[in-house]
Amino acid sequence: MSFLEALQAKRNKLKSCETIVTTATGERFKENTTTQEKKKLEQETNSNSYGFVIDTKPDFKPACILPNHLYLGSQDSVTLENILEYKLTHILSIGIECPLNDLPEGISNLFINCLDLPETELTSGVWDQAFEFIQNAMVKDGCVLVHCNAGVSRSASVVIAYLMKYRHMDFDMAYRYVKSRRECIQPNAGFLKQLRSFK
């Protein structure tokens, strides 16, 4: 028996499994691992499914990455109180617009469009724009809050990459450092792959 035949025989002994997959657009599919069949499911008319998990616990306190210079948080951390308390001068919004409509005078804000999907390319534009914005703040002795929706994947990836480039940390050191400041960070698999190969 060849290796391929042995592998196919083992596969045939596996228990059939069906999984419901929800895409970023909210479409739902039922996939069967045995038959490789993929069937689109009907959207329930009274469904509250948005294609993403809704954050029901506000996260108001940003994590201090570089004292008086760099903070990391969720969109909930963009508050007038935090702007004043942490003396924020710059707000970097990754993938989600700044939730404050009326920023105080003198506060710079940059929005960078970025989806939290493994296939999103960070190296082509996202990191360059983010680094330039953060560096411009640093030169002026400013203080930057980097945020995305939850402060877990997109903004954390930007901050880790920034530390790798400008604080000369390798990936493991930068990841552990940011994780020690904000335990909930978890860049998606695609972002982790890009971070590991970033020079």
C-alpha positions, -999 to +999 in steps of 0.1 A: +000+000+000+014+034-010+016+063+014-012+081-004-034+050-002-027+047+035-035+084+040-068+080+021-077+049+041-071+068+074-091+097+061-120+074+053-120+063+090-125+099+103-158+108+117-178+132+095-181+167+109-201+197+098-190+232+107-209+265+103-186+293+089-195+329+091-177+352+067-167+389+073-198+400+054-221+379+076-228+351+051-231+317+067-220+284+051-222+248+064-191+228+055-188+190+056-152+178+062-158+144+047-176+153+014-159+188+011-195+201+004-201+238+012-237+249+014-249+285+019-274+289+047-304+312+046-301+344+066-327+345+094-349+375+089-349+383+126-313+374+131-289+397+150-259+382+133-234+409+121-206+387+109-185+396+139-186+394+176-200+424+194-179+436+223-203+440+252-176+449+278-162+484+274-124+487+277-117+523+287-081+521+300-054+522+274-021+503+280+011+523+284+036+510+259+062+538+261+055+561+291+043+596+280+046+586+243+028+555+232-005+539+243-025+510+230-062+505+234-096+498+220-120+523+205-136+526+240-103+542+252-107+572+229-124+595+255-119+631+264-110+619+299-081+598+285-070+625+262-066+648+292-053+622+317-026+608+294-019+641+276-026+625+242-017+647+212-022+621+185-048+594+179-041+567+153-072+548+143-066+514+126-096+501+107-122+520+126-128+557+126-121+577+157-152+574+178-149+610+191-166+633+167-153+665+183-116+661+191-102+689+212-082+715+193-046+705+186-053+667+186-040+651+154-059+620+141-051+596+113-075+569+101-059+539+083-083+516+065-074+480+076-096+448+079-088+423+107-085+395+082-055+371+079-051+380+042-049+418+049-015+430+039+000+453+066+034+458+049+019+476+019+009+509+033-006+503+068+027+501+087+044+529+066+016+554+073+014+543+110+051+546+116+053+580+099+024+593+121+039+579+153+074+592+145+060+627+137+044+627+172+076+615+188+097+642+172+073+668+187+075+651+221+039+641+216+018+612+229+000+587+206-029+564+213-031+536+188-065+519+187-087+496+166-120+481+175-109+459+204-072+468+207-064+431+202-052+424+167-048+454+142-035+481+166-014+456+185+002+445+153+011+481+145+026+487+179+046+455+178+060+463+144+068+498+155+088+485+184+106+461+161+116+489+137+123+518+160+132+502+193+152+474+175+134+445+192+130+412+175+095+398+171+095+376+203+108+405+224+083+430+210+054+406+213+062+396+249+067+433+258+033+444+244+016+413+258+030+422+293+014+457+290-019+445+274-026+409+281-055+406+257-035+412+225-038+385+199-029+395+163-046+372+138-026+344+122-019+364+090-007+394+110+016+371+131+031+357+100+039+392+086+053+403+120+076+372+122+091+380+088+092+418+093+127+433+093 
